[in-house]
Amino acid sequence: MKEIDNWIEAGAVMRPHGIKGEVVVDIKGDLLELVVDGMEVRTTTRRGEERILVVEQAREHKGRLIVWFADFDSRDAAESLRGYTLWLSREQVGELGDDRWFVQDILGVDVYTEEGEHLGQLAEVMHQPANDVYVVRGADGEILLPATEEVVREVDVVAAKMVVHLIEGLR
């Protein structure tokens, strides 16, 4: 059984924006509208230090977020947030639709063919323009699987298991 984390990685602080303490946040597309004024978010530094910040103001700008966090009122203060990872709670994000899951929930799951052959574990997800690509590492090496309905047949996050259909040329 896989333990499910209550926090969803939503994006990263890229750089300061302007001189008043705002920052540019590169955020995952379907989470863009969920960051709203007044909400609390969890942040982590590259060293793993955690901090809860309050969003004073958030607005979309060219597919990214411009965020002003409470108590960050200068460019220097905003610079100190560079590289922070932004996390939202599952309650803030809500339920995903059928056949959707968070990347962090499927990393490490065991991957099997429809015939029951164990291919290895899902080690990485590469985000590509057409579709994500799952990197599966096992005893026989690495396999790259397109994250499409044709290939991915079943995902059971709780059981930490994925069943795939290997189309010709994937092995």
Secondary structure, 3 states (H helix, E strand, C coil): CCCCCCEEEEEEEEEEECCCCEEEEEECHHHHHHCCCCCEEEEECCCCCEEEEEEEEEEEECCEEEEEECCCCCHHHHHCCCCCEEEEEHHHHCCCCCCCCCHHHHCCCEEEECCCCEEEEEEEEECCCCCCEEEEEECCEEEEEECCCCCEEEEECCCCEEEECCCCCCC
